Amino acid sequence: MRDTTTFDQSTERMHDTGHMAMDTGHRTMEQVEGLPANVYYGGVIGSIALSALLFVLGKRNLAIFVGLWPPTLLNLALFTKLLRPSRELDSMHPM
């Protein structure tokens, strides 16, 4: 027969770990949502410039790696805009 207390403790630990992961995810999303869109656009321009510089310097593989960042940054900007469109609108049209 199985020891139910060990099973219950294991289940409770997994539940607590899940809550800690959710809390970390919420805090991360709050920080990401607080960034203005210009930060993402600056990152896009900067990574394109860095990629071009690395390519010119002969570091082709690294240049290709850095060149993959702009679409990811643009997707993050769109994602945050979809999450909180009202924040940007409120800053543009103060009441």
N, CA, C and O atoms as a printed pandas DataFrame, in Angstrom:
     atom_number atom_name residue_name chain_id  residue_number  x_coord  y_coord  z_coord
0              1         N          MET        A               1    0.835   -1.184    0.000
1              2        CA          MET        A               1    0.000    0.000    0.000
2              3         C          MET        A               1    0.888    1.259    0.000
3              4         O          MET        A               1    1.929    1.306    0.656
4              5         N          ARG        A               2    0.455    2.244   -0.734
5              6        CA          ARG        A               2    1.251    3.466   -0.890
6              7         C          ARG        A               2    1.049    4.416    0.267
7              8         O          ARG        A               2   -0.042    4.513    0.828
8              9         N          ASP        A               3    2.088    5.101    0.608
9             10        CA          ASP        A               3    2.013    6.102    1.669
10            11         C          ASP        A               3    1.384    7.371    1.096
11            12         O          ASP        A               3    1.988    8.048    0.264
12            13         N          THR        A               4    0.168    7.689    1.546
13            14        CA          THR        A               4   -0.556    8.832    0.978
14            15         C          THR        A               4    0.033   10.163    1.434
15            16         O          THR        A               4   -0.099   11.161    0.726
16            17         N          THR        A               5    0.680   10.204    2.598
17            18        CA          THR        A               5    1.243   11.485    3.054
18            19         C          THR        A               5    2.377   11.924    2.137
19            20         O          THR        A               5    2.508   13.112    1.844
20            21         N          THR        A               6    3.197   10.984    1.683
21            22        CA          THR        A               6    4.282   11.325    0.768
22            23         C          THR        A               6    3.714   11.829   -0.549
23            24         O          THR        A               6    4.210   12.807   -1.110
24            25         N          PHE        A               7    2.677   11.166   -1.044
25            26        CA          PHE        A               7    2.028   11.587   -2.279
26            27         C          PHE        A               7    1.407   12.966   -2.118
27            28         O          PHE        A               7    1.532   13.809   -3.006
28            29         N          ASP        A               8    0.736   13.205   -0.986
29            30        CA          ASP        A               8    0.113   14.514   -0.741
30            31         C          ASP        A               8    1.160   15.618   -0.624
31            32         O          ASP        A               8    0.954   16.724   -1.124
32            33         N          GLN        A               9    2.280   15.325    0.031
33            34        CA          GLN        A               9    3.344   16.321    0.157
34            35         C          GLN        A               9    3.951   16.634   -1.197
35            36         O          GLN        A               9    4.237   17.791   -1.505
36            37         N          SER        A              10    4.148   15.599   -2.008
37            38        CA          SER        A              10    4.699   15.801   -3.344
38            39         C          SER        A              10    3.748   16.632   -4.199
39            40         O          SER        A              10    4.183   17.528   -4.921
40            41         N          THR        A              11    2.466   16.341   -4.119
41            42        CA          THR        A              11    1.466   17.101   -4.870
42            43         C          THR        A              11    1.429   18.547   -4.410
43            44         O          THR        A              11    1.306   19.457   -5.231
44            45         N          GLU        A              12    1.532   18.768   -3.105
45            46        CA          GLU        A              12    1.519   20.131   -2.566
46            47         C          GLU        A              12    2.753   20.910   -3.015
47            48         O          GLU        A              12    2.653   22.094   -3.337
48            49         N          ARG        A              13    3.928   20.250   -3.038
49            50        CA          ARG        A              13    5.142   20.917   -3.508
50            51         C          ARG        A              13    5.032   21.297   -4.978
51            52         O          ARG        A              13    5.454   22.384   -5.374
52            53         N          MET        A              14    4.465   20.401   -5.793
53            54        CA          MET        A              14    4.285   20.714   -7.214
54            55         C          MET        A              14    3.313   21.877   -7.377
55            56         O          MET        A              14    3.509   22.730   -8.243
56            57         N          HIS        A              15    2.278   21.919   -6.563
57            58        CA          HIS        A              15    1.301   23.010   -6.618
58            59         C          HIS        A              15    1.968   24.335   -6.244
59            60         O          HIS        A              15    1.757   25.353   -6.904
60            61         N          ASP        A              16    2.784   24.314   -5.169
61            62        CA          ASP        A              16    3.487   25.527   -4.749
62            63         C          ASP        A              16    4.480   25.997   -5.815
63            64         O          ASP        A              16    4.604   27.195   -6.070
64            65         N          THR        A              17    5.179   25.056   -6.430
65            66        CA          THR        A              17    6.126   25.398   -7.492
66            67         C          THR        A              17    5.401   26.031   -8.673
67            68         O          THR        A              17    5.904   26.980   -9.274
68            69         N          GLY        A              18    4.233   25.516   -9.005
69            70        CA          GLY        A              18    3.429   26.084  -10.089
70            71         C          GLY        A              18    3.016   27.511   -9.783
71            72         O          GLY        A              18    3.042   28.371  -10.664
72            73         N          HIS        A              19    2.628   27.773   -8.520
73            74        CA          HIS        A              19    2.250   29.135   -8.138
74            75         C          HIS        A              19    3.438   30.082   -8.194
75            76         O          HIS        A              19    3.296   31.232   -8.611
76            77         N          MET        A              20    4.621   29.605   -7.773
77            78        CA          MET        A              20    5.817   30.451   -7.826
78            79         C          MET        A              20    6.160   30.785   -9.276
79            80         O          MET        A              20    6.555   31.912   -9.576
80            81         N          ALA        A              21    6.013   29.818  -10.171
81            82        CA          ALA        A              21    6.295   30.068  -11.584
82            83         C          ALA        A              21    5.301   31.065  -12.161
83            84         O          ALA        A              21    5.676   31.930  -12.952
84            85         N          MET        A              22    4.038   30.951  -11.772
85            86        CA          MET        A              22    3.018   31.894  -12.247
86            87         C          MET        A              22    3.318   33.304  -11.747
87            88         O          MET        A              22    3.188   34.270  -12.498
88            89         N          ASP        A              23    3.720   33.426  -10.474
89            90        CA          ASP        A              23    4.051   34.734   -9.918
90            91         C          ASP        A              23    5.237   35.355  -10.655
91            92         O          ASP        A              23    5.231   36.549  -10.954
92            93         N          THR        A              24    6.244   34.549  -10.942
93            94        CA          THR        A              24    7.406   35.039  -11.683
94            95         C          THR        A              24    6.995   35.486  -13.083
95            96         O          THR        A              24    7.466   36.510  -13.577
96            97         N          GLY        A              25    6.125   34.722  -13.713
97            98        CA          GLY        A              25    5.632   35.085  -15.039
98            99         C          GLY        A              25    4.866   36.395  -15.020
99           100         O          GLY        A              25    5.026   37.226  -15.914
100          101         N          HIS        A              26    4.029   36.580  -14.000
101          102        CA          HIS        A              26    3.263   37.832  -13.893
102          103         C          HIS        A              26    4.187   39.025  -13.672
103          104         O          HIS        A              26    3.993   40.082  -14.273
104          105         N          ARG        A              27    5.190   38.858  -12.810
105          106        CA          ARG        A              27    6.125   39.968  -12.568
106          107         C          ARG        A              27    6.904   40.308  -13.832
107          108         O          ARG        A              27    7.126   41.481  -14.134
108          109         N          THR        A              28    7.318   39.283  -14.568
109          110        CA          THR        A              28    8.054   39.520  -15.813
110          111         C          THR        A              28    7.180   40.262  -16.809
111          112         O          THR        A              28    7.637   41.209  -17.449
112          113         N          MET        A              29    5.933   39.844  -16.949
113          114        CA          MET        A              29    5.029   40.499  -17.891
114          115         C          MET        A              29    4.761   41.945  -17.486
115          116         O          MET        A              29    4.646   42.814  -18.351
116          117         N          GLU        A              30    4.661   42.215  -16.197
117          118        CA          GLU        A              30    4.459   43.598  -15.752
118          119         C          GLU        A              30    5.649   44.464  -16.132
119          120         O          GLU        A              30    5.473   45.614  -16.537
120          121         N          GLN        A              31    6.859   43.927  -16.007
121          122        CA          GLN        A              31    8.049   44.689  -16.384
122          123         C          GLN        A              31    8.107   44.905  -17.885
123          124         O          GLN        A              31    8.458   45.994  -18.339
124          125         N          VAL        A              32    7.767   43.886  -18.662
125          126        CA          VAL        A              32    7.788   44.001  -20.120
126          127         C          VAL        A              32    6.729   44.992  -20.588
127          128         O          VAL        A              32    6.970   45.773  -21.509
128          129         N          GLU        A              33    5.556   44.965  -19.956
129          130        CA          GLU        A              33    4.480   45.876  -20.348
130          131         C          GLU        A              33    4.825   47.319  -20.055
131          132         O          GLU        A              33    4.291   48.226  -20.693
132          133         N          GLY        A              34    5.718   47.547  -19.092
133          134        CA          GLY        A              34    6.086   48.903  -18.731
134          135         C          GLY        A              34    7.054   49.556  -19.705
135          136         O          GLY        A              34    7.251   50.771  -19.658
136          137         N          LEU        A              35    7.659   48.770  -20.586
137          138        CA          LEU        A              35    8.608   49.341  -21.543
138          139         C          LEU        A              35    7.870   50.056  -22.674
139          140         O          LEU        A              35    6.926   49.503  -23.238
140          141         N          PRO        A              36    8.282   51.262  -23.009
141          142        CA          PRO        A              36    7.660   51.944  -24.149
142          143         C          PRO        A              36    8.065   51.268  -25.465
143          144         O          PRO        A              36    9.099   50.604  -25.538
144          145         N          ALA        A              37    7.255   51.440  -26.477
145          146        CA          ALA        A              37    7.504   50.810  -27.776
146          147         C          ALA        A              37    8.814   51.271  -28.390
147          148         O          ALA        A              37    9.444   50.522  -29.137
148          149         N          ASN        A              38    9.234   52.492  -28.087
149          150        CA          ASN        A              38   10.487   53.008  -28.648
150          151         C          ASN        A              38   11.703   52.186  -28.225
151          152         O          ASN        A              38   12.696   52.132  -28.950
152          153         N          VAL        A              39   11.632   51.550  -27.063
153          154        CA          VAL        A              39   12.735   50.705  -26.605
154          155         C          VAL        A              39   12.891   49.517  -27.548
155          156         O          VAL        A              39   14.005   49.153  -27.923
156          157         N          TYR        A              40   11.767   48.919  -27.926
157          158        CA          TYR        A              40   11.811   47.783  -28.849
158          159         C          TYR        A              40   12.327   48.217  -30.221
159          160         O          TYR        A              40   13.150   47.530  -30.825
160          161         N          TYR        A              41   11.844   49.348  -30.706
161          162        CA          TYR        A              41   12.262   49.827  -32.017
162          163         C          TYR        A              41   13.750   50.175  -32.018
163          164         O          TYR        A              41   14.452   49.917  -32.996
164          165         N          GLY        A              42   14.221   50.756  -30.932
165          166        CA          GLY        A              42   15.654   51.040  -30.807
166          167         C          GLY        A              42   16.473   49.759  -30.804
167          168         O          GLY        A              42   17.548   49.697  -31.400
168          169         N          GLY        A              43   15.957   48.735  -30.130
169          170        CA          GLY        A              43   16.632   47.444  -30.130
170          171         C          GLY        A              43   16.687   46.824  -31.513
171          172         O          GLY        A              43   17.675   46.188  -31.880
172          173         N          VAL        A              44   15.615   47.013  -32.281
173          174        CA          VAL        A              44   15.580   46.493  -33.653
174          175         C          VAL        A              44   16.643   47.179  -34.505
175          176         O          VAL        A              44   17.427   46.514  -35.182
176          177         N          ILE        A              45   16.668   48.497  -34.472
177          178        CA          ILE        A              45   17.645   49.250  -35.261
178          179         C          ILE        A              45   19.067   48.919  -34.802
179          180         O          ILE        A              45   19.962   48.735  -35.628
180          181         N          GLY        A              46   19.269   48.844  -33.500
181          182        CA          GLY        A              46   20.587   48.528  -32.966
182          183         C          GLY        A              46   21.065   47.140  -33.358
183          184         O          GLY        A              46   22.238   46.958  -33.686
184          185         N          SER        A              47   20.174   46.164  -33.328
185          186        CA          SER        A              47   20.597   44.809  -33.684
186          187         C          SER        A              47   20.863   44.676  -35.180
187          188         O          SER        A              47   21.729   43.901  -35.586
188          189         N          ILE        A              48   20.131   45.419  -36.002
189          190        CA          ILE        A              48   20.418   45.417  -37.441
190          191         C          ILE        A              48   21.798   46.020  -37.696
191          192         O          ILE        A              48   22.586   45.484  -38.475
192          193         N          ALA        A              49   22.080   47.144  -37.028
193          194        CA          ALA        A              49   23.383   47.796  -37.195
194          195         C          ALA        A              49   24.507   46.895  -36.677
195          196         O          ALA        A              49   25.554   46.781  -37.315
196          197         N          LEU        A              50   24.295   46.263  -35.534
197          198        CA          LEU        A              50   25.307   45.371  -34.979
198          199         C          LEU        A              50   25.540   44.170  -35.897
199          200         O          LEU        A              50   26.676   43.740  -36.094
200          201         N          SER        A              51   24.467   43.643  -36.447
201          202        CA          SER        A              51   24.593   42.518  -37.369
202          203         C          SER        A              51   25.400   42.906  -38.604
203          204         O          SER        A              51   26.267   42.152  -39.047
204          205         N          ALA        A              52   25.114   44.084  -39.160
205          206        CA          ALA        A              52   25.859   44.549  -40.331
206          207         C          ALA        A              52   27.330   44.753  -39.991
207          208         O          ALA        A              52   28.202   44.399  -40.785
208          209         N          LEU        A              53   27.613   45.316  -38.829
209          210        CA          LEU        A              53   28.991   45.541  -38.406
210          211         C          LEU        A              53   29.728   44.210  -38.243
211          212         O          LEU        A              53   30.862   44.064  -38.698
212          213         N          LEU        A              54   29.086   43.251  -37.600
213          214        CA          LEU        A              54   29.712   41.940  -37.417
214          215         C          LEU        A              54   29.981   41.261  -38.761
215          216         O          LEU        A              54   31.005   40.601  -38.940
216          217         N          PHE        A              55   29.058   41.430  -39.693
217          218        CA          PHE        A              55   29.242   40.832  -41.017
218          219         C          PHE        A              55   30.446   41.447  -41.727
219          220         O          PHE        A              55   31.243   40.742  -42.346
220          221         N          VAL        A              56   30.567   42.771  -41.629
221          222        CA          VAL        A              56   31.690   43.472  -42.257
222          223         C          VAL        A              56   33.014   43.061  -41.604
223          224         O          VAL        A              56   34.045   42.987  -42.272
224          225         N          LEU        A              57   32.977   42.797  -40.300
225          226        CA          LEU        A              57   34.187   42.394  -39.581
226          227         C          LEU        A              57   34.534   40.921  -39.798
227          228         O          LEU        A              57   35.528   40.431  -39.261
228          229         N          GLY        A              58   33.722   40.219  -40.577
229          230        CA          GLY        A              58   34.031   38.834  -40.904
230          231         C          GLY        A              58   33.480   37.798  -39.937
231          232         O          GLY        A              58   33.796   36.615  -40.059
232          233         N          LYS        A              59   32.673   38.214  -38.992
233          234        CA          LYS        A              59   32.081   37.281  -38.035
234          235         C          LYS        A              59   30.680   36.908  -38.521
235          236         O          LYS        A              59   29.670   37.295  -37.933
236          237         N          ARG        A              60   30.656   36.146  -39.611
237          238        CA          ARG        A              60   29.423   35.868  -40.336
238          239         C          ARG        A              60   28.386   35.126  -39.492
239          240         O          ARG        A              60   27.215   35.504  -39.487
240          241         N          ASN        A              61   28.798   34.082  -38.783
241          242        CA          ASN        A              61   27.835   33.310  -37.987
242          243         C          ASN        A              61   27.215   34.149  -36.873
243          244         O          ASN        A              61   26.012   34.072  -36.627
244          245         N          LEU        A              62   28.031   34.939  -36.211
245          246        CA          LEU        A              62   27.512   35.804  -35.158
246          247         C          LEU        A              62   26.596   36.884  -35.747
247          248         O          LEU        A              62   25.588   37.249  -35.141
248          249         N          ALA        A              63   26.950   37.382  -36.914
249          250        CA          ALA        A              63   26.125   38.388  -37.588
250          251         C          ALA        A              63   24.752   37.816  -37.933
251          252         O          ALA        A              63   23.738   38.497  -37.785
252          253         N          ILE        A              64   24.721   36.573  -38.390
253          254        CA          ILE        A              64   23.439   35.943  -38.707
254          255         C          ILE        A              64   22.621   35.745  -37.433
255          256         O          ILE        A              64   21.409   35.961  -37.428
256          257         N          PHE        A              65   23.290   35.334  -36.352
257          258        CA          PHE        A              65   22.598   35.156  -35.072
258          259         C          PHE        A              65   21.978   36.467  -34.591
259          260         O          PHE        A              65   20.806   36.503  -34.219
260          261         N          VAL        A              66   22.759   37.528  -34.599
261          262        CA          VAL        A              66   22.249   38.835  -34.159
262          263         C          VAL        A              66   21.182   39.331  -35.133
263          264         O          VAL        A              66   20.240   40.009  -34.724
264          265         N          GLY        A              67   21.319   39.004  -36.402
265          266        CA          GLY        A              67   20.332   39.412  -37.397
266          267         C          GLY        A              67   18.973   38.771  -37.208
267          268         O          GLY        A              67   17.987   39.226  -37.789
268          269         N          LEU        A              68   18.906   37.722  -36.404
269          270        CA          LEU        A              68   17.612   37.092  -36.102
270          271         C          LEU        A              68   16.871   37.796  -34.970
271          272         O          LEU        A              68   15.705   37.485  -34.725
272          273         N          TRP        A              69   17.499   38.718  -34.284
273          274        CA          TRP        A              69   16.861   39.403  -33.172
274          275         C          TRP        A              69   15.747   40.372  -33.584
275          276         O          TRP        A              69   14.731   40.418  -32.891
276          277         N          PRO        A              70   15.874   41.151  -34.668
277          278        CA          PRO        A              70   14.835   42.140  -34.974
278          279         C          PRO        A              70   13.414   41.584  -35.083
279          280         O          PRO        A              70   12.497   42.195  -34.532
280          281         N          PRO        A              71   13.186   40.462  -35.762
281          282        CA          PRO        A              71   11.806   39.966  -35.800
282          283         C          PRO        A              71   11.275   39.591  -34.423
283          284         O          PRO        A              71   10.094   39.778  -34.134
284          285         N          THR        A              72   12.148   39.066  -33.583
285          286        CA          THR        A              72   11.724   38.707  -32.227
286          287         C          THR        A              72   11.363   39.953  -31.439
287          288         O          THR        A              72   10.350   39.975  -30.741
288          289         N          LEU        A              73   12.178   40.984  -31.545
289          290        CA          LEU        A              73   11.887   42.230  -30.827
290          291         C          LEU        A              73   10.605   42.881  -31.342
291          292         O          LEU        A              73    9.814   43.403  -30.558
292          293         N          LEU        A              74   10.401   42.850  -32.656
293          294        CA          LEU        A              74    9.162   43.412  -33.204
294          295         C          LEU        A              74    7.943   42.616  -32.731
295          296         O          LEU        A              74    6.894   43.192  -32.442
296          297         N          ASN        A              75    8.085   41.305  -32.655
297          298        CA          ASN        A              75    6.981   40.498  -32.143
298          299         C          ASN        A              75    6.697   40.795  -30.679
299          300         O          ASN        A              75    5.537   40.820  -30.265
300          301         N          LEU        A              76    7.742   41.021  -29.892
301          302        CA          LEU        A              76    7.528   41.408  -28.497
302          303         C          LEU        A              76    6.817   42.755  -28.402
303          304         O          LEU        A              76    5.937   42.939  -27.561
304          305         N          ALA        A              77    7.199   43.695  -29.262
305          306        CA          ALA        A              77    6.539   45.009  -29.262
306          307         C          ALA        A              77    5.061   44.866  -29.619
307          308         O          ALA        A              77    4.204   45.485  -28.989
308          309         N          LEU        A              78    4.769   44.062  -30.617
309          310        CA          LEU        A              78    3.369   43.840  -30.992
310          311         C          LEU        A              78    2.602   43.123  -29.897
311          312         O          LEU        A              78    1.442   43.440  -29.635
312          313         N          PHE        A              79    3.244   42.162  -29.261
313          314        CA          PHE        A              79    2.613   41.411  -28.186
314          315         C          PHE        A              79    2.241   42.328  -27.023
315          316         O          PHE        A              79    1.128   42.257  -26.501
316          317         N          THR        A              80    3.174   43.184  -26.622
317          318        CA          THR        A              80    2.870   44.099  -25.518
318          319         C          THR        A              80    1.826   45.130  -25.918
319          320         O          THR        A              80    1.027   45.560  -25.087
320          321         N          LYS        A              81    1.826   45.528  -27.181
321          322        CA          LYS        A              81    0.828   46.478  -27.648
322          323         C          LYS        A              81   -0.567   45.845  -27.626
323          324         O          LYS        A              81   -1.556   46.505  -27.307
324          325         N          LEU        A              82   -0.626   44.561  -27.968
325          326        CA          LEU        A              82   -1.904   43.852  -27.910
326          327         C          LEU        A              82   -2.379   43.662  -26.482
327          328         O          LEU        A              82   -3.582   43.661  -26.219
328          329         N          LEU        A              83   -1.438   43.500  -25.556
329          330        CA          LEU        A              83   -1.815   43.302  -24.161
330          331         C          LEU        A              83   -2.361   44.578  -23.533
331          332         O          LEU        A              83   -3.357   44.540  -22.811
332          333         N          ARG        A              84   -1.724   45.686  -23.801
333          334        CA          ARG        A              84   -2.099   46.954  -23.166
334          335         C          ARG        A              84   -2.199   48.087  -24.176
335          336         O          ARG        A              84   -1.403   49.023  -24.111
336          337         N          PRO        A              85   -3.133   48.037  -25.095
337          338        CA          PRO        A              85   -3.222   49.128  -26.073
338          339         C          PRO        A              85   -3.662   50.440  -25.450
339          340         O          PRO        A              85   -3.315   51.508  -25.955
340          341         N          SER        A              86   -4.424   50.382  -24.355
341          342        CA          SER        A              86   -4.959   51.604  -23.769
342          343         C          SER        A              86   -3.876   52.468  -23.138
343          344         O          SER        A              86   -4.021   53.690  -23.105
344          345         N          ARG        A              87   -2.804   51.880  -22.642
345          346        CA          ARG        A              87   -1.739   52.683  -22.029
346          347         C          ARG        A              87   -1.120   53.640  -23.026
347          348         O          ARG        A              87   -0.882   54.805  -22.709
348          349         N          GLU        A              88   -0.859   53.154  -24.228
349          350        CA          GLU        A              88   -0.253   54.002  -25.252
350          351         C          GLU        A              88   -1.231   55.087  -25.685
351          352         O          GLU        A              88   -0.837   56.234  -25.895
352          353         N          LEU        A              89   -2.492   54.732  -25.819
353          354        CA          LEU        A              89   -3.498   55.709  -26.220
354          355         C          LEU        A              89   -3.689   56.770  -25.152
355          356         O          LEU        A              89   -3.875   57.944  -25.475
356          357         N          ASP        A              90   -3.647   56.371  -23.864
357          358        CA          ASP        A              90   -3.797   57.326  -22.786
358          359         C          ASP        A              90   -2.642   58.322  -22.758
359          360         O          ASP        A              90   -2.842   59.497  -22.450
360          361         N          SER        A              91   -1.445   57.860  -23.074
361          362        CA          SER        A              91   -0.289   58.770  -23.060
362          363         C          SER        A              91   -0.336   59.736  -24.246
363          364         O          SER        A              91    0.212   60.836  -24.171
364          365         N          MET        A              92   -0.982   59.334  -25.332
365          366        CA          MET        A              92   -1.076   60.199  -26.501
366          367         C          MET        A              92   -2.172   61.254  -26.345
367          368         O          MET        A              92   -2.042   62.373  -26.842
368          369         N          HIS        A              93   -3.233   60.894  -25.660
369          370        CA          HIS        A              93   -4.387   61.788  -25.490
370          371         C          HIS        A              93   -4.714   61.960  -24.002
371          372         O          HIS        A              93   -5.663   61.350  -23.510
372          373         N          PRO        A              94   -3.947   62.777  -23.283
373          374        CA          PRO        A              94   -4.264   62.960  -21.871
374          375         C          PRO        A              94   -5.572   63.719  -21.704
375          376         O          PRO        A              94   -5.916   64.613  -22.476
376          377         N          MET        A              95   -6.267   63.324  -20.678
377          378        CA          MET        A              95   -7.588   63.967  -20.426
378          379         C          MET        A              95   -7.474   65.148  -19.549
379          380         O          MET        A              95   -8.479   65.791  -19.246
